[in-house]
Amino acid sequence: MPKKIHGYGQGDVETVISVEDVDKQASSLKKGNLTTDELDALTNNKPHLSINKLKAGYGEMEILHDIDLRIGDGQSLCLIGPNGAGKSTILHSIFGFTRIFSGDISIGGKQITSLTPNEKLKDSGIAYILQDNSVFPSMTVEENLLMGGFLLDKTADAKKAVDEVFSEYERLNKRRNNKASSLSGGERRLLEIARALIMNPKVLLVDEPSIGLEPRFINMVFEILQDLQRNQGKTIIMVEQNAKKGLEFCDIGYVIVSGELVLADYGNNLLENAEVGKLFLGG
């Protein structure tokens, strides 16, 4: 009896689909080039952040090939796809960590393609929450948060923002004088998110929020992100290894394969897509 083949990231070494097979099968999801009108429609025709025909990468290597992206003010978008598809590179490009070969990025109708990461954070209201553990372990929780305000003109403004974060997140307030190295994985992730809020950004780029976390902390992190979107009006673009969790959370989902956009739809619709389920949801 043949063994059942599971989706990407499921099964054991004998049953799991190889990355190469996922790339091939995921590429077949593309039914033609998605138009910008179709992407605009997912934002109720009110795109806030836009990417147009972006080619980007590192050094001489082009990773993204004519990527288009649209997200509305206060919406959330999840990027899913195989490992190495270029999902994090999209976040890197928005924030200014890549080489842009062609194309453009705009927010609120203003071109930001060539701005530095510091300019994007301070002037365009875009913050990046890194995938890797980025807290300073030898610093206290409060000192870590103050580092999030390094671009503010006045130290007093940073301290005020930190106090506002502590009033919002009691879990961190109780540990404000503890070194970050003493925090649990979930608390460190909370600290990373909170530090990004010090500059009061409008757009959050969130790279793998659930990576390395226990299930109870994963739920906590997504509850925090949900509050930031629904109650504080933050726009969120995330890459999430747990595609099901990401699509359940986000308004919009994009499937990225080999540096190209192959499918875009509302998150709920992608959850019900049989091919997406087979490849990325373990269905």
VOROKOL-231729 format. One record per atom (N, C-alpha, C): residue number from 1; atom name; x, y, z. Coordinates in steps of 0.05 Angstrom, whole numbers, plus 5000, padded with zeros to 4 digits. Layout:
# residues N
     k    a     px     py     pz
   NUM   CA      X      Y      Z
...
END
This chain:
# residues 283
     k    a     px     py     pz
     1    N   5017   4976   5000
     1   CA   5000   5000   5000
     1    C   5018   5025   5000
     2    N   5014   5043   4981
     2   CA   5031   5067   4980
     2    C   5027   5085   5004
     3    N   5049   5097   5012
     3   CA   5047   5115   5035
     3    C   5034   5142   5027
     4    N   5019   5153   5045
     4   CA   5006   5178   5040
     4    C   5027   5200   5040
     5    N   5026   5218   5020
     5   CA   5044   5240   5019
     5    C   5032   5264   5032
     6    N   5046   5276   5051
     6   CA   5035   5299   5066
     6    C   5046   5325   5054
     7    N   5035   5346   5064
     7   CA   5044   5373   5055
     7    C   5072   5380   5064
     8    N   5081   5402   5054
     8   CA   5108   5412   5060
     8    C   5111   5416   5090
     9    N   5132   5404   5101
     9   CA   5137   5407   5129
     9    C   5123   5386   5146
    10    N   5109   5367   5133
    10   CA   5094   5346   5148
    10    C   5107   5319   5142
    11    N   5101   5299   5158
    11   CA   5110   5272   5153
    11    C   5138   5267   5161
    12    N   5149   5242   5156
    12   CA   5176   5236   5163
    12    C   5193   5236   5138
    13    N   5218   5227   5141
    13   CA   5237   5229   5119
    13    C   5229   5213   5095
    14    N   5211   5192   5099
    14   CA   5203   5176   5077
    14    C   5178   5187   5063
    15    N   5163   5204   5077
    15   CA   5137   5212   5066
    15    C   5136   5241   5057
    16    N   5155   5257   5068
    16   CA   5153   5286   5063
    16    C   5160   5293   5034
    17    N   5145   5312   5022
    17   CA   5152   5321   4996
    17    C   5178   5337   4997
    18    N   5195   5333   4977
    18   CA   5221   5347   4977
    18    C   5216   5377   4971
    19    N   5235   5393   4978
    19   CA   5233   5422   4972
    19    C   5231   5426   4942
    20    N   5245   5410   4926
    20   CA   5244   5413   4897
    20    C   5216   5407   4887
    21    N   5204   5385   4898
    21   CA   5177   5378   4889
    21    C   5157   5400   4897
    22    N   5161   5411   4921
    22   CA   5143   5433   4930
    22    C   5145   5456   4911
    23    N   5169   5464   4903
    23   CA   5173   5486   4884
    23    C   5158   5481   4858
    24    N   5161   5456   4848
    24   CA   5148   5450   4823
    24    C   5118   5450   4825
    25    N   5107   5438   4847
    25   CA   5078   5437   4850
    25    C   5067   5464   4857
    26    N   5082   5480   4873
    26   CA   5072   5506   4880
    26    C   5072   5525   4856
    27    N   5091   5521   4838
    27   CA   5092   5538   4814
    27    C   5067   5533   4797
    28    N   5056   5509   4798
    28   CA   5032   5502   4782
    28    C   5007   5517   4792
    29    N   5009   5529   4816
    29   CA   4987   5545   4826
    29    C   4982   5570   4810
    30    N   5003   5579   4796
    30   CA   5001   5603   4781
    30    C   4984   5599   4756
    31    N   4962   5614   4754
    31   CA   4943   5611   4732
    31    C   4946   5634   4712
    32    N   4968   5648   4713
    32   CA   4972   5672   4697
    32    C   4982   5695   4714
    33    N   4991   5716   4702
    33   CA   5001   5738   4717
    33    C   4979   5753   4732
    34    N   4983   5756   4758
    34   CA   4964   5772   4774
    34    C   4966   5801   4767
    35    N   4944   5814   4762
    35   CA   4944   5842   4755
    35    C   4944   5859   4780
    36    N   4954   5884   4778
    36   CA   4954   5901   4801
    36    C   4925   5908   4808
    37    N   4906   5908   4789
    37   CA   4878   5912   4796
    37    C   4868   5890   4814
    38    N   4876   5866   4809
    38   CA   4868   5843   4827
    38    C   4879   5846   4855
    39    N   4904   5855   4856
    39   CA   4917   5859   4882
    39    C   4904   5883   4897
    40    N   4898   5904   4881
    40   CA   4885   5927   4893
    40    C   4858   5920   4905
    41    N   4844   5902   4892
    41   CA   4817   5894   4900
    41    C   4818   5881   4928
    42    N   4840   5867   4935
    42   CA   4842   5855   4961
    42    C   4846   5875   4983
    43    N   4852   5900   4975
    43   CA   4854   5922   4995
    43    C   4830   5940   4994
    44    N   4808   5931   4982
    44   CA   4785   5948   4977
    44    C   4792   5972   4961
    45    N   4811   5968   4943
    45   CA   4821   5988   4924
    45    C   4832   6013   4939
    46    N   4843   6008   4963
    46   CA   4855   6029   4978
    46    C   4883   6020   4988
    47    N   4901   6015   4969
    47   CA   4928   6006   4978
    47    C   4943   6028   4993
    48    N   4956   6020   5015
    48   CA   4971   6039   5031
    48    C   5001   6035   5025
    49    N   5010   6010   5025
    49   CA   5038   6004   5018
    49    C   5037   5988   4992
    50    N   5053   5997   4973
    50   CA   5053   5984   4946
    50    C   5081   5978   4937
    51    N   5084   5954   4925
    51   CA   5109   5947   4911
    51    C   5102   5942   4882
    52    N   5119   5953   4864
    52   CA   5113   5951   4836
    52    C   5138   5939   4821
    53    N   5134   5916   4809
    53   CA   5154   5903   4792
    53    C   5181   5904   4804
    54    N   5183   5895   4829
    54   CA   5208   5896   4843
    54    C   5227   5873   4837
    55    N   5251   5880   4829
    55   CA   5272   5861   4826
    55    C   5293   5868   4847
    56    N   5300   5849   4864
    56   CA   5317   5855   4886
    56    C   5332   5830   4895
    57    N   5354   5834   4909
    57   CA   5370   5812   4919
    57    C   5394   5821   4935
    58    N   5415   5805   4934
    58   CA   5438   5811   4951
    58    C   5463   5809   4932
    59    N   5479   5830   4933
    59   CA   5502   5831   4915
    59    C   5493   5831   4886
    60    N   5503   5812   4871
    60   CA   5495   5810   4843
    60    C   5472   5790   4839
    61    N   5463   5777   4861
    61   CA   5443   5756   4858
    61    C   5415   5767   4861
    62    N   5399   5764   4840
    62   CA   5371   5773   4840
    62    C   5354   5750   4852
    63    N   5339   5757   4874
    63   CA   5322   5737   4887
    63    C   5293   5741   4880
    64    N   5285   5767   4879
    64   CA   5257   5773   4873
    64    C   5255   5782   4844
    65    N   5234   5771   4830
    65   CA   5232   5776   4801
    65    C   5204   5789   4796
    66    N   5205   5816   4792
    66   CA   5180   5830   4785
    66    C   5158   5826   4805
    67    N   5164   5828   4830
    67   CA   5144   5825   4851
    67    C   5126   5849   4853
    68    N   5100   5845   4854
    68   CA   5080   5865   4860
    68    C   5068   5858   4887
    69    N   5061   5879   4903
    69   CA   5048   5874   4929
    69    C   5031   5898   4936
    70    N   5008   5893   4948
    70   CA   4990   5914   4957
    70    C   4979   5907   4985
    71    N   4978   5926   5003
    71   CA   4965   5922   5028
    71    C   4952   5948   5037
    72    N   4928   5947   5048
    72   CA   4914   5970   5056
    72    C   4922   5979   5084
    73    N   4915   6003   5091
    73   CA   4920   6014   5118
    73    C   4905   5998   5138
    74    N   4919   5987   5158
    74   CA   4906   5971   5179
    74    C   4900   5942   5171
    75    N   4909   5934   5148
    75   CA   4906   5906   5140
    75    C   4930   5889   5149
    76    N   4927   5862   5146
    76   CA   4949   5844   5151
    76    C   4953   5826   5127
    77    N   4978   5820   5121
    77   CA   4984   5803   5097
    77    C   5005   5782   5106
    78    N   5000   5757   5099
    78   CA   5019   5736   5105
    78    C   5031   5725   5079
    79    N   5058   5723   5079
    79   CA   5072   5711   5057
    79    C   5079   5683   5064
    80    N   5070   5664   5047
    80   CA   5076   5636   5051
    80    C   5090   5625   5026
    81    N   5102   5602   5028
    81   CA   5116   5590   5006
    81    C   5139   5572   5015
    82    N   5152   5558   4997
    82   CA   5174   5540   5005
    82    C   5197   5555   5017
    83    N   5214   5541   5031
    83   CA   5239   5553   5040
    83    C   5255   5563   5017
    84    N   5267   5587   5020
    84   CA   5283   5598   4999
    84    C   5268   5611   4977
    85    N   5242   5615   4981
    85   CA   5225   5627   4960
    85    C   5229   5657   4957
    86    N   5240   5670   4977
    86   CA   5244   5699   4976
    86    C   5225   5714   4994
    87    N   5211   5700   5012
    87   CA   5191   5714   5029
    87    C   5204   5735   5047
    88    N   5225   5727   5062
    88   CA   5239   5746   5079
    88    C   5253   5767   5063
    89    N   5261   5761   5039
    89   CA   5274   5781   5021
    89    C   5255   5803   5015
    90    N   5229   5797   5013
    90   CA   5209   5818   5009
    90    C   5209   5837   5032
    91    N   5209   5826   5057
    91   CA   5210   5844   5080
    91    C   5236   5860   5081
    92    N   5258   5846   5075
    92   CA   5284   5860   5074
    92    C   5284   5883   5054
    93    N   5271   5878   5031
    93   CA   5271   5899   5010
    93    C   5254   5923   5019
    94    N   5231   5918   5032
    94   CA   5215   5940   5041
    94    C   5230   5957   5061
    95    N   5246   5944   5078
    95   CA   5260   5959   5099
    95    C   5287   5970   5091
    96    N   5297   5961   5068
    96   CA   5322   5972   5058
    96    C   5347   5955   5062
    97    N   5343   5929   5065
    97   CA   5366   5911   5070
    97    C   5376   5898   5045
    98    N   5364   5903   5022
    98   CA   5373   5889   4998
    98    C   5382   5909   4977
    99    N   5392   5898   4956
    99   CA   5399   5914   4932
    99    C   5374   5914   4914
   100    N   5364   5938   4907
   100   CA   5342   5940   4889
   100    C   5352   5944   4860
   101    N   5346   5925   4843
   101   CA   5355   5927   4815
   101    C   5336   5944   4798
   102    N   5310   5941   4804
   102   CA   5290   5957   4790
   102    C   5263   5954   4805
   103    N   5244   5971   4797
   103   CA   5219   5972   4811
   103    C   5219   5993   4833
   104    N   5196   5995   4847
   104   CA   5194   6015   4867
   104    C   5176   6006   4890
   105    N   5179   6020   4913
   105   CA   5163   6015   4937
   105    C   5153   6042   4946
   106    N   5127   6043   4953
   106   CA   5115   6068   4962
   106    C   5097   6064   4985
   107    N   5093   6084   5002
   107   CA   5075   6083   5024
   107    C   5060   6109   5025
   108    N   5033   6107   5026
   108   CA   5017   6131   5025
   108    C   5022   6148   5000
   109    N   5030   6135   4978
   109   CA   5035   6149   4953
   109    C   5063   6161   4952
   110    N   5079   6158   4973
   110   CA   5106   6170   4974
   110    C   5127   6148   4968
   111    N   5145   6154   4950
   111   CA   5166   6135   4943
   111    C   5186   6132   4966
   112    N   5191   6107   4974
   112   CA   5210   6102   4996
   112    C   5232   6082   4987
   113    N   5233   6076   4962
   113   CA   5251   6055   4952
   113    C   5279   6058   4961
   114    N   5290   6082   4959
   114   CA   5318   6087   4964
   114    C   5324   6097   4992
   115    N   5304   6098   5009
   115   CA   5309   6107   5036
   115    C   5325   6086   5052
   116    N   5341   6095   5071
   116   CA   5355   6077   5089
   116    C   5336   6065   5109
   117    N   5344   6042   5122
   117   CA   5327   6031   5143
   117    C   5320   6052   5165
   118    N   5340   6068   5173
   118   CA   5334   6088   5194
   118    C   5313   6109   5185
   119    N   5315   6116   5159
   119   CA   5296   6136   5148
   119    C   5268   6123   5147
   120    N   5268   6098   5140
   120   CA   5241   6084   5138
   120    C   5228   6081   5165
   121    N   5245   6077   5185
   121   CA   5234   6074   5212
   121    C   5225   6102   5223
   122    N   5242   6122   5221
   122   CA   5236   6148   5233
   122    C   5216   6164   5216
   123    N   5219   6164   5190
   123   CA   5203   6182   5173
   123    C   5179   6169   5160
   124    N   5181   6143   5155
   124   CA   5159   6129   5141
   124    C   5143   6111   5159
   125    N   5151   6108   5184
   125   CA   5135   6092   5203
   125    C   5135   6063   5198
   126    N   5158   6052   5189
   126   CA   5160   6023   5184
   126    C   5180   6011   5203
   127    N   5171   5991   5218
   127   CA   5189   5977   5237
   127    C   5192   5947   5229
   128    N   5215   5936   5233
   128   CA   5221   5909   5226
   128    C   5226   5893   5252
   129    N   5211   5871   5256
   129   CA   5215   5853   5278
   129    C   5229   5828   5267
   130    N   5254   5825   5273
   130   CA   5271   5805   5261
   130    C   5263   5777   5268
   131    N   5271   5758   5250
   131   CA   5265   5730   5255
   131    C   5283   5719   5278
   132    N   5308   5727   5278
   132   CA   5327   5716   5297
   132    C   5324   5730   5324
   133    N   5334   5717   5345
   133   CA   5334   5729   5371
   133    C   5351   5755   5371
   134    N   5338   5778   5375
   134   CA   5352   5803   5371
   134    C   5353   5820   5397
   135    N   5345   5808   5419
   135   CA   5347   5823   5444
   135    C   5377   5824   5453
   136    N   5383   5844   5469
   136   CA   5410   5846   5480
   136    C   5410   5832   5507
   137    N   5421   5808   5509
   137   CA   5417   5791   5533
   137    C   5429   5803   5559
   138    N   5450   5818   5557
   138   CA   5463   5829   5581
   138    C   5450   5855   5590
   139    N   5431   5866   5574
   139   CA   5417   5890   5582
   139    C   5391   5882   5596
   140    N   5380   5901   5612
   140   CA   5354   5896   5625
   140    C   5332   5899   5604
   141    N   5308   5891   5612
   141   CA   5285   5894   5594
   141    C   5281   5924   5588
   142    N   5284   5941   5608
   142   CA   5280   5970   5604
   142    C   5301   5981   5585
   143    N   5326   5972   5588
   143   CA   5347   5982   5571
   143    C   5343   5973   5542
   144    N   5333   5949   5539
   144   CA   5327   5939   5512
   144    C   5306   5956   5499
   145    N   5285   5963   5514
   145   CA   5264   5980   5503
   145    C   5275   6008   5496
   146    N   5292   6019   5513
   146   CA   5303   6045   5507
   146    C   5319   6045   5481
   147    N   5331   6022   5475
   147   CA   5346   6020   5450
   147    C   5328   6023   5426
   148    N   5302   6016   5430
   148   CA   5283   6019   5408
   148    C   5278   6048   5401
   149    N   5285   6067   5419
   149   CA   5281   6095   5414
   149    C   5306   6110   5407
   150    N   5326   6096   5396
   150   CA   5351   6109   5391
   150    C   5350   6131   5370
   151    N   5329   6131   5354
   151   CA   5326   6152   5333
   151    C   5310   6176   5342
   152    N   5298   6174   5366
   152   CA   5283   6197   5376
   152    C   5302   6220   5384
   153    N   5292   6244   5380
   153   CA   5309   6267   5385
   153    C   5315   6272   5414
   154    N   5297   6264   5432
   154   CA   5300   6269   5460
   154    C   5299   6243   5476
   155    N   5317   6240   5495
   155   CA   5317   6217   5513
   155    C   5291   6215   5528
   156    N   5280   6238   5535
   156   CA   5255   6239   5550
   156    C   5232   6226   5534
   157    N   5233   6230   5508
   157   CA   5212   6219   5491
   157    C   5214   6188   5491
   158    N   5238   6178   5491
   158   CA   5242   6149   5491
   158    C   5232   6137   5518
   159    N   5238   6151   5540
   159   CA   5230   6142   5566
   159    C   5199   6142   5569
   160    N   5187   6163   5557
   160   CA   5158   6164   5558
   160    C   5146   6141   5542
   161    N   5157   6135   5519
   161   CA   5147   6113   5502
   161    C   5151   6086   5516
   162    N   5173   6083   5531
   162   CA   5178   6058   5546
   162    C   5158   6055   5568
   163    N   5152   6077   5582
   163   CA   5132   6075   5603
   163    C   5104   6068   5592
   164    N   5098   6077   5568
   164   CA   5072   6070   5556
   164    C   5072   6040   5549
   165    N   5094   6030   5540
   165   CA   5096   6001   5534
   165    C   5092   5985   5560
   166    N   5105   5994   5581
   166   CA   5103   5979   5607
   166    C   5074   5980   5617
   167    N   5060   6002   5612
   167   CA   5032   6004   5621
   167    C   5014   5985   5605
   168    N   5023   5979   5580
   168   CA   5007   5962   5563
   168    C   5013   5932   5568
   169    N   5038   5926   5574
   169   CA   5047   5898   5577
   169    C   5058   5894   5605
   170    N   5040   5886   5623
   170   CA   5048   5882   5651
   170    C   5069   5860   5654
   171    N   5068   5841   5636
   171   CA   5088   5819   5638
   171    C   5116   5830   5635
   172    N   5120   5850   5618
   172   CA   5147   5862   5616
   172    C   5152   5881   5639
   173    N   5132   5895   5647
   173   CA   5135   5914   5669
   173    C   5146   5900   5694
   174    N   5136   5876   5699
   174   CA   5145   5861   5723
   174    C   5174   5853   5721
   175    N   5184   5853   5697
   175   CA   5212   5844   5692
   175    C   5229   5867   5682
   176    N   5221   5891   5685
   176   CA   5235   5914   5673
   176    C   5264   5916   5682
   177    N   5271   5907   5706
   177   CA   5299   5909   5715
   177    C   5314   5882   5713
   178    N   5300   5862   5701
   178   CA   5314   5837   5697
   178    C   5329   5837   5670
   179    N   5351   5823   5670
   179   CA   5366   5821   5645
   179    C   5350   5805   5624
   180    N   5352   5812   5599
   180   CA   5337   5798   5578
   180    C   5344   5769   5577
   181    N   5368   5762   5585
   181   CA   5376   5734   5584
   181    C   5360   5716   5602
   182    N   5346   5728   5622
   182   CA   5330   5712   5641
   182    C   5302   5707   5631
   183    N   5294   5719   5608
   183   CA   5267   5716   5598
   183    C   5263   5690   5584
   184    N   5238   5681   5584
   184   CA   5231   5657   5568
   184    C   5231   5665   5539
   185    N   5229   5645   5521
   185   CA   5228   5650   5492
   185    C   5205   5668   5485
   186    N   5182   5662   5497
   186   CA   5158   5679   5490
   186    C   5161   5707   5500
   187    N   5173   5711   5524
   187   CA   5177   5737   5534
   187    C   5197   5753   5518
   188    N   5217   5739   5508
   188   CA   5237   5753   5490
   188    C   5223   5762   5465
   189    N   5205   5746   5454
   189   CA   5191   5754   5430
   189    C   5173   5778   5436
   190    N   5160   5777   5459
   190   CA   5144   5800   5467
   190    C   5161   5825   5469
   191    N   5185   5822   5480
   191   CA   5203   5845   5483
   191    C   5211   5856   5456
   192    N   5216   5838   5437
   192   CA   5223   5847   5410
   192    C   5201   5863   5397
   193    N   5176   5853   5400
   193   CA   5153   5867   5389
   193    C   5150   5894   5403
   194    N   5152   5894   5429
   194   CA   5148   5919   5445
   194    C   5169   5939   5438
   195    N   5194   5930   5434
   195   CA   5216   5949   5427
   195    C   5210   5962   5400
   196    N   5198   5947   5381
   196   CA   5191   5959   5355
   196    C   5170   5980   5357
   197    N   5154   5979   5379
   197   CA   5132   5998   5382
   197    C   5141   6025   5393
   198    N   5166   6027   5403
   198   CA   5175   6052   5415
   198    C   5174   6076   5396
   199    N   5179   6070   5371
   199   CA   5178   6092   5351
   199    C   5150   6096   5340
   200    N   5130   6082   5351
   200   CA   5102   6084   5343
   200    C   5099   6081   5312
   201    N   5108   6059   5301
   201   CA   5106   6054   5272
   201    C   5077   6049   5264
   202    N   5072   6054   5239
   202   CA   5046   6047   5227
   202    C   5046   6020   5214
   203    N   5070   6012   5204
   203   CA   5073   5987   5190
   203    C   5093   5969   5205
   204    N   5085   5944   5210
   204   CA   5103   5925   5223
   204    C   5110   5903   5204
   205    N   5135   5899   5199
   205   CA   5145   5876   5184
   205    C   5153   5855   5204
   206    N   5140   5832   5203
   206   CA   5144   5812   5224
   206    C   5153   5786   5211
   207    N   5178   5778   5218
   207   CA   5191   5755   5205
   207    C   5189   5731   5224
   208    N   5173   5711   5217
   208   CA   5170   5686   5231
   208    C   5164   5690   5261
   209    N   5141   5702   5268
   209   CA   5136   5708   5296
   209    C   5134   5683   5314
   210    N   5127   5660   5302
   210   CA   5124   5636   5319
   210    C   5149   5618   5321
   211    N   5170   5625   5307
   211   CA   5193   5607   5305
   211    C   5205   5602   5332
   212    N   5209   5576   5339
   212   CA   5222   5568   5363
   212    C   5206   5571   5388
   213    N   5180   5577   5386
   213   CA   5164   5582   5410
   213    C   5146   5558   5416
   214    N   5140   5555   5442
   214   CA   5121   5535   5451
   214    C   5093   5544   5442
   215    N   5074   5525   5439
   215   CA   5047   5533   5430
   215    C   5034   5555   5446
   216    N   5037   5554   5473
   216   CA   5024   5575   5490
   216    C   5035   5602   5484
   217    N   5061   5604   5478
   217   CA   5072   5630   5471
   217    C   5066   5638   5443
   218    N   5062   5619   5425
   218   CA   5054   5626   5398
   218    C   5027   5640   5399
   219    N   5008   5629   5414
   219   CA   4982   5641   5417
   219    C   4984   5669   5429
   220    N   5001   5672   5449
   220   CA   5005   5698   5461
   220    C   5014   5719   5441
   221    N   5034   5711   5425
   221   CA   5045   5729   5405
   221    C   5024   5738   5385
   222    N   5008   5719   5375
   222   CA   4988   5725   5355
   222    C   4965   5742   5367
   223    N   4960   5738   5393
   223   CA   4940   5755   5406
   223    C   4950   5784   5408
   224    N   4976   5787   5413
   224   CA   4987   5814   5414
   224    C   4986   5827   5386
   225    N   4994   5812   5366
   225   CA   4993   5823   5339
   225    C   4964   5830   5330
   226    N   4945   5813   5339
   226   CA   4917   5819   5333
   226    C   4908   5845   5346
   227    N   4916   5849   5370
   227   CA   4910   5874   5384
   227    C   4922   5898   5370
   228    N   4947   5895   5361
   228   CA   4960   5917   5348
   228    C   4946   5924   5322
   229    N   4936   5904   5308
   229   CA   4922   5910   5283
   229    C   4894   5921   5288
   230    N   4878   5907   5304
   230   CA   4850   5914   5307
   230    C   4846   5938   5325
   231    N   4861   5941   5346
   231   CA   4856   5963   5365
   231    C   4874   5987   5361
   232    N   4898   5982   5349
   232   CA   4916   6004   5345
   232    C   4920   6012   5316
   233    N   4907   5997   5298
   233   CA   4907   6004   5270
   233    C   4934   5999   5256
   234    N   4950   5981   5266
   234   CA   4976   5975   5253
   234    C   4971   5959   5228
   235    N   4988   5964   5208
   235   CA   4989   5948   5183
   235    C   5011   5928   5187
   236    N   5005   5902   5182
   236   CA   5024   5881   5188
   236    C   5029   5864   5163
   237    N   5054   5862   5156
   237   CA   5063   5843   5135
   237    C   5081   5823   5148
   238    N   5073   5797   5147
   238   CA   5089   5777   5161
   238    C   5097   5754   5142
   239    N   5119   5742   5150
   239   CA   5127   5715   5139
   239    C   5123   5696   5162
   240    N   5109   5674   5157
   240   CA   5103   5655   5178
   240    C   5106   5626   5169
   241    N   5124   5611   5183
   241   CA   5129   5583   5176
   241    C   5104   5566   5179
   242    N   5088   5572   5200
   242   CA   5063   5559   5204
   242    C   5042   5572   5187
   243    N   5040   5562   5162
   243   CA   5023   5576   5142
   243    C   4994   5577   5151
   244    N   4984   5556   5164
   244   CA   4956   5555   5173
   244    C   4951   5577   5194
   245    N   4969   5580   5213
   245   CA   4967   5601   5233
   245    C   4968   5628   5220
   246    N   4986   5632   5202
   246   CA   4989   5658   5189
   246    C   4965   5666   5173
   247    N   4954   5647   5157
   247   CA   4931   5653   5141
   247    C   4905   5656   5157
   248    N   4904   5642   5180
   248   CA   4881   5646   5198
   248    C   4881   5674   5209
   249    N   4905   5684   5214
   249   CA   4908   5711   5226
   249    C   4904   5733   5206
   250    N   4915   5730   5182
   250   CA   4917   5753   5163
   250    C   4893   5756   5145
   251    N   4889   5781   5137
   251   CA   4867   5787   5118
   251    C   4873   5776   5091
   252    N   4899   5779   5083
   252   CA   4907   5772   5056
   252    C   4930   5752   5057
   253    N   4932   5734   5038
   253   CA   4955   5715   5036
   253    C   4967   5716   5008
   254    N   4993   5715   5007
   254   CA   5007   5713   4981
   254    C   5024   5687   4982
   255    N   5024   5673   4960
   255   CA   5041   5649   4957
   255    C   5065   5658   4940
   256    N   5089   5656   4951
   256   CA   5114   5663   4937
   256    C   5129   5638   4930
   257    N   5137   5635   4905
   257   CA   5153   5612   4896
   257    C   5175   5622   4878
   258    N   5200   5615   4885
   258   CA   5223   5622   4868
   258    C   5224   5651   4862
   259    N   5218   5668   4882
   259   CA   5220   5697   4878
   259    C   5198   5709   4862
   260    N   5176   5694   4858
   260   CA   5153   5705   4843
   260    C   5127   5701   4858
   261    N   5109   5719   4853
   261   CA   5082   5717   4865
   261    C   5065   5699   4847
   262    N   5056   5676   4858
   262   CA   5041   5657   4841
   262    C   5011   5657   4848
   263    N   5004   5666   4873
   263   CA   4976   5666   4881
   263    C   4971   5686   4902
   264    N   4949   5700   4901
   264   CA   4942   5720   4921
   264    C   4912   5719   4925
   265    N   4903   5719   4950
   265   CA   4875   5718   4956
   265    C   4870   5725   4985
   266    N   4845   5727   4993
   266   CA   4840   5730   5021
   266    C   4850   5706   5037
   267    N   4859   5710   5062
   267   CA   4870   5688   5077
   267    C   4851   5665   5080
   268    N   4826   5671   5085
   268   CA   4806   5649   5088
   268    C   4803   5633   5063
   269    N   4804   5646   5040
   269   CA   4801   5631   5015
   269    C   4825   5613   5010
   270    N   4849   5622   5017
   270   CA   4873   5605   5014
   270    C   4872   5581   5033
   271    N   4860   5585   5056
   271   CA   4857   5562   5075
   271    C   4839   5540   5063
   272    N   4821   5548   5046
   272   CA   4802   5529   5034
   272    C   4811   5519   5007
   273    N   4834   5529   4997
   273   CA   4845   5520   4972
   273    C   4858   5493   4975
   274    N   4848   5473   4961
   274   CA   4858   5446   4964
   274    C   4888   5443   4958
   275    N   4897   5457   4937
   275   CA   4925   5455   4929
   275    C   4943   5468   4949
   276    N   4935   5491   4959
   276   CA   4950   5505   4980
   276    C   4950   5487   5005
   277    N   4928   5475   5011
   277   CA   4926   5458   5035
   277    C   4945   5434   5032
   278    N   4947   5422   5009
   278   CA   4964   5399   5005
   278    C   4993   5406   5008
   279    N   5000   5429   4998
   279   CA   5029   5437   4998
   279    C   5038   5450   5024
   280    N   5021   5466   5036
   280   CA   5031   5483   5058
   280    C   5016   5479   5084
   281    N   4993   5466   5084
   281   CA   4977   5465   5108
   281    C   4975   5437   5120
   282    N   4989   5417   5107
   282   CA   4988   5390   5117
   282    C   4962   5376   5111
   283    N   4947   5387   5091
   283   CA   4921   5375   5085
   283    C   4923   5354   5063
END
